[in-house]
Amino acid sequence: MSQGLTISQLEETSGYNLYYSGVVDIEFAEFQKGVLNHDGEINKNLFEGKVYVVRNARLKDNLTKLKNTVYQFGQDTPAMFQKIEGDCPNFHVVNEENPLYKVLMRVHTYHFFNWNEGPTEIFELVSEELEVYETLCEQDPSKILHNTCADDMVARLQVHHYPRGGGHTQMHTDPTKLVKVAWVMMMTKQGEEYESGGLYFLDIFGNKFYPENTLDIGVGDSIVFYPAMLHGVDPVDAGGELEWESDSGRWNLIFNNLPVAK
């Protein structure tokens, strides 16, 4: 195992990679060990466009219960955007191709912070995965996961619900200043809660690669990738009426770091 360059160092020497180049299928325990031991091969693979499919991180029952709890939180509280400042509460927002955002999407997003109680102990549920994620992002997990809006940057957990009838995200790239990897944990499975659509990446020839279509990705599996790669979410079960009020469709849990509003 080599302790090679970090993703930031790779960016300094090689710029930014935009294209998907293959899959690494790995068990969570092995991935966790490699990252926490600062295996430079993992950083190199991610930077060069390899998508890691990390298996069996969480039990299906835990994430199904979380999905139901988050859905109920959305039913019980009004949708309202909140700036990340002060005692920012947990909140949720329905985005129906809002032109104020750089990327057009149809998705119901739920935002959770570690200083708030409920609707479930979501940070504790994925504490091991968050340690791996923050290590990949070149942060100290023992510090950032306890940050508040008194600091410059905070950790956030998002749940995304792509409703049946065309929930989607336009193809885009994400900045890598604060997040060196994107971590998407599946809360539903294609072929069960939804039939078509989902996450895709673009290769150097312009072809789309769909991990959910081509790999048997189940609830509790995660897709980890370099966020500057071109990616998006194709419409979920397009063709019917958008089912915003239903819990049907594609659900996933996303790890994130973001700056505090100044």
C-alpha positions in Angstrom: 0.0 0.0 0.0 1.5 3.3 -1.0 0.9 6.7 0.6 0.9 8.6 -2.6 -0.4 12.0 -3.6 -3.6 13.5 -2.2 -6.3 14.5 -4.6 -5.4 18.2 -4.1 -1.8 17.4 -5.1 -3.0 15.5 -8.1 -5.1 18.5 -9.1 -2.0 20.8 -8.8 0.1 18.6 -11.1 -2.6 17.5 -13.6 -5.5 19.9 -13.6 -9.1 18.4 -13.3 -10.4 15.2 -14.8 -13.8 15.3 -16.4 -14.4 11.8 -17.6 -15.4 8.4 -16.3 -12.8 5.7 -16.9 -14.1 2.5 -15.1 -15.4 0.9 -11.9 -13.8 -0.4 -8.8 -16.1 -2.8 -6.9 -15.1 -3.1 -3.3 -16.4 -4.0 0.1 -16.8 -1.2 2.6 -14.4 -2.7 5.2 -11.6 -2.9 2.6 -12.3 0.6 1.3 -12.4 2.0 4.8 -9.0 0.3 5.7 -7.4 1.7 2.5 -8.6 5.3 3.0 -7.8 5.5 6.7 -4.3 4.1 5.9 -4.0 6.9 3.3 -3.7 4.5 0.3 -2.5 6.8 -2.5 -3.8 4.3 -5.1 -7.4 5.1 -4.1 -6.8 8.8 -4.6 -5.2 8.2 -7.9 -8.0 6.0 -9.1 -10.7 8.5 -8.1 -8.9 11.4 -9.7 -8.5 9.5 -12.9 -12.2 8.8 -13.2 -12.7 5.5 -11.5 -16.1 5.1 -9.9 -16.0 3.2 -6.6 -19.0 1.0 -5.8 -18.7 0.5 -2.1 -20.7 -2.5 -0.9 -22.6 -3.4 2.3 -21.9 -0.3 4.3 -25.3 -0.1 6.0 -28.1 -2.6 6.6 -31.1 -2.1 4.3 -33.5 -1.9 7.2 -31.7 1.1 8.7 -31.9 3.1 5.5 -35.5 2.1 4.7 -36.4 3.3 8.2 -34.5 6.5 7.6 -36.2 7.1 4.3 -39.6 6.8 5.9 -38.6 9.1 8.7 -37.3 11.8 6.4 -40.4 11.5 4.2 -42.6 12.1 7.2 -40.4 15.1 8.2 -41.2 16.6 4.8 -44.9 16.0 5.3 -44.9 17.5 8.8 -42.9 20.7 8.1 -43.2 23.4 5.4 -40.6 23.4 2.6 -38.3 26.4 3.2 -34.8 27.3 2.2 -32.4 28.3 5.1 -29.1 30.1 4.9 -26.2 28.2 6.6 -25.7 30.6 9.5 -26.5 30.9 13.2 -28.6 28.0 14.5 -29.6 26.8 11.0 -32.4 24.2 11.5 -32.8 21.1 9.5 -34.9 22.0 6.4 -36.2 20.7 3.1 -36.7 22.3 -0.3 -38.7 21.3 -3.4 -36.7 22.3 -6.5 -38.7 22.1 -9.7 -36.1 23.3 -12.3 -35.6 26.6 -10.3 -33.7 28.9 -12.7 -31.9 30.6 -9.8 -29.7 27.4 -9.5 -26.8 26.8 -11.9 -28.0 23.3 -12.5 -31.6 22.5 -13.4 -33.2 19.7 -11.4 -36.4 18.2 -10.2 -35.7 16.9 -6.8 -36.9 17.2 -3.2 -33.8 17.8 -1.0 -33.6 17.4 2.8 -30.8 19.0 4.7 -29.5 17.9 8.1 -26.8 19.3 10.5 -25.2 17.7 13.5 -26.2 20.4 16.0 -30.0 19.7 15.5 -32.0 17.0 17.1 -34.0 14.5 14.8 -35.8 13.6 12.8 -33.4 10.7 13.4 -29.8 10.3 14.6 -28.6 10.4 11.0 -25.0 11.4 11.7 -24.6 8.5 14.1 -26.1 6.1 11.6 -23.4 6.7 9.1 -20.5 7.7 11.4 -18.0 5.2 10.0 -18.7 6.3 6.4 -18.4 9.9 7.3 -15.0 9.3 8.8 -13.9 7.7 5.5 -15.5 10.5 3.5 -13.9 13.4 5.4 -10.5 11.7 5.3 -10.9 11.5 1.5 -11.8 15.2 1.5 -8.6 15.9 3.4 -10.4 17.0 6.5 -9.9 15.9 10.1 -13.1 14.0 10.9 -12.7 14.6 14.7 -13.0 18.3 14.0 -15.2 19.0 11.0 -18.0 16.7 12.0 -18.4 18.8 15.2 -18.2 22.2 13.5 -21.0 24.7 13.8 -21.9 27.9 12.1 -19.3 29.6 14.3 -16.7 27.9 12.0 -16.0 28.6 8.4 -17.2 25.2 7.1 -19.7 22.6 8.3 -20.6 19.0 7.4 -24.1 18.5 6.0 -26.1 15.3 5.2 -28.6 15.6 2.4 -31.3 13.2 1.4 -32.4 13.5 -2.2 -35.8 12.3 -3.4 -36.2 12.0 -7.2 -39.9 11.6 -7.7 -41.4 9.2 -10.3 -42.6 11.1 -13.3 -39.3 12.8 -14.2 -37.2 13.7 -11.2 -33.7 14.5 -12.5 -30.5 16.5 -12.3 -29.0 18.2 -15.4 -25.5 17.0 -16.4 -22.9 19.1 -14.5 -19.6 19.2 -12.6 -19.1 20.1 -9.0 -16.4 22.2 -7.5 -13.7 20.4 -5.5 -12.4 23.1 -3.2 -14.2 21.7 -0.1 -15.2 18.2 -1.3 -12.6 16.0 -3.0 -15.1 13.1 -3.5 -18.8 12.8 -3.9 -20.5 10.0 -1.8 -23.9 8.8 -2.8 -25.5 6.1 -0.6 -28.5 4.4 -2.1 -31.7 4.2 -0.1 -33.8 2.6 -2.9 -33.0 0.0 -5.6 -33.7 0.2 -9.3 -36.2 -2.4 -10.3 -38.0 -2.2 -7.0 -38.9 1.4 -6.0 -38.3 2.8 -9.5 -37.7 1.3 -13.0 -35.6 3.7 -15.1 -33.4 6.7 -14.8 -30.6 7.4 -12.3 -27.0 8.5 -11.9 -24.8 8.6 -15.0 -21.2 9.6 -15.9 -19.7 10.6 -19.2 -16.7 9.0 -20.7 -14.1 10.6 -23.0 -16.1 9.4 -26.1 -19.3 11.0 -24.9 -21.0 7.7 -23.8 -23.0 7.6 -20.7 -22.3 5.0 -18.0 -25.2 4.1 -15.6 -24.0 2.3 -12.5 -27.6 1.5 -11.4 -28.5 0.0 -14.8 -25.4 -2.1 -15.3 -24.4 -3.1 -11.7 -26.5 -4.8 -9.0 -26.5 -1.8 -6.7 -28.7 -2.3 -3.6 -29.9 -0.3 -0.6 -26.8 0.4 1.5 -24.3 0.4 -1.3 -22.5 3.7 -2.1 -21.2 5.3 -5.3 -18.1 7.3 -4.6 -16.5 9.5 -7.3 -14.5 12.6 -8.1 -17.0 15.4 -8.2 -15.4 17.4 -11.1 -16.4 14.5 -13.5 -19.3 15.2 -15.8 -22.4 13.5 -14.2 -26.1 13.9 -13.8 -29.3 12.0 -13.0 -31.5 10.9 -15.9 -35.3 11.4 -15.4 -36.7 8.7 -13.0 -39.7 6.8 -14.5 -40.3 9.6 -17.0 -43.6 9.9 -18.9 -46.1 10.0 -16.1 -47.3 12.7 -13.7 -44.7 14.0 -11.2 -45.4 12.3 -7.8 -44.1 15.0 -5.4 -46.4 14.0 -2.6 -45.6 10.3 -2.8 -42.6 8.5 -1.3 -42.1 6.5 -4.5 -39.1 7.1 -6.7 -35.3 7.2 -6.2 -33.9 8.1 -2.8 -30.2 8.6 -1.8 -28.1 10.0 1.0 -25.4 12.4 0.0 -22.4 13.5 2.2 -21.3 17.2 1.8 -19.2 20.0 3.2 -20.1 23.6 2.6 -19.1 27.1 3.7 -20.9 29.0 6.4 -22.7 32.1 5.0 -20.9 35.3 5.8 
